[in-house]
Amino acid sequence: MRTKKERIHFIRELREKGLSFEEIGKQLGITKQRANVLYSYDPTLITTTKWSKLYPTFIEEYTINNLPINKIAEKYGCSISVIQNCFKKYGIKANKKRGRKQSSEVTA
């Protein structure tokens, strides 16, 4: 099996030979759309979001200041999924019960 880099190079070679994306896709066992995406792939582009620059801050708030993710999201005006994506990118496991009261602490 080829690496992604090798597949991209191979697709570009086939395209230079005049093959359509449909023909390339059939050879590789992928769709013509996927062949086009791989052909157009530029590894120099780095995907960033408007929140990317705050990722270290989110991590600090969670690991050092012990804030739960909903409070971090509220504090910075973003959605919880932004925080979850940050943690996923950096391999941080979020404790779903952080910040919640224990059942023995809840009063009736």
C-alpha positions in Angstrom: 0.0 0.0 0.0 1.3 3.4 -0.9 1.6 6.3 1.5 -0.5 9.4 0.9 2.5 11.3 -0.5 3.2 8.4 -3.0 -0.5 8.3 -4.0 -0.5 12.0 -4.7 2.7 11.7 -6.8 1.2 8.8 -8.7 -2.1 10.6 -9.4 -0.2 13.6 -10.7 1.9 11.4 -13.0 -1.3 9.8 -14.3 -2.9 13.1 -14.8 0.1 14.4 -16.7 -0.3 11.4 -19.0 -3.8 12.6 -19.8 -5.9 10.2 -17.7 -9.2 11.5 -16.4 -10.0 11.6 -12.6 -12.5 8.8 -13.3 -9.8 6.6 -14.9 -7.4 7.4 -12.1 -10.0 6.6 -9.5 -10.7 3.2 -11.1 -7.0 2.3 -11.1 -6.7 3.2 -7.4 -10.0 1.9 -6.3 -11.2 5.4 -5.2 -13.9 7.8 -6.4 -13.1 10.4 -9.1 -13.8 13.1 -6.5 -11.2 11.6 -4.1 -8.7 11.4 -6.9 -9.3 15.1 -7.6 -8.9 16.1 -3.9 -5.6 14.2 -3.7 -4.4 15.7 -6.9 -5.2 19.2 -5.6 -3.7 18.5 -2.1 -1.1 21.0 -1.1 0.9 19.9 2.0 2.2 23.4 2.5 -1.2 24.7 3.6 -1.7 24.5 7.3 -5.3 24.3 8.5 -6.1 26.9 11.1 -9.2 28.2 12.7 -9.9 31.5 14.4 -9.6 29.6 17.7 -6.3 27.9 17.0 -4.2 30.6 18.6 -6.2 30.1 21.8 -5.6 26.3 22.0 -2.7 26.6 24.5 -4.9 28.8 26.7 -7.7 26.3 26.6 -5.3 23.6 27.6 -3.9 25.7 30.4 -7.4 26.5 31.7 -8.3 22.9 31.7 -5.1 21.3 33.1 -3.8 24.0 35.4 -6.8 26.0 36.4 -9.1 22.9 36.5 -11.9 24.6 34.6 -14.5 22.3 33.0 -14.8 22.6 29.2 -18.3 24.2 29.4 -16.8 27.0 31.6 -13.8 27.5 29.3 -16.2 27.7 26.3 -18.4 30.2 28.2 -15.4 32.3 29.2 -14.0 32.6 25.7 -17.3 32.8 23.9 -16.9 29.7 21.8 -18.8 26.4 21.6 -17.9 23.3 23.6 -17.0 21.5 20.3 -14.2 24.0 19.8 -12.7 23.0 23.1 -13.3 19.3 22.3 -11.6 19.7 18.9 -8.6 21.3 20.6 -8.2 18.5 23.1 -8.6 15.9 20.4 -5.9 17.5 18.3 -3.5 17.5 21.3 -4.5 14.1 22.6 -6.1 15.4 25.8 -8.8 13.2 27.3 -11.5 15.3 28.8 -13.1 14.1 32.0 -16.8 14.3 31.4 -17.6 14.6 35.1 -15.2 17.4 35.9 -17.0 20.3 37.5 -20.1 18.3 38.3 -21.2 17.8 41.9 -20.9 14.2 43.2 -24.3 12.6 43.7 -23.7 12.6 47.4 -23.2 16.4 47.4 -26.5 17.1 45.6 -29.2 18.0 48.1 -32.9 17.4 47.7 
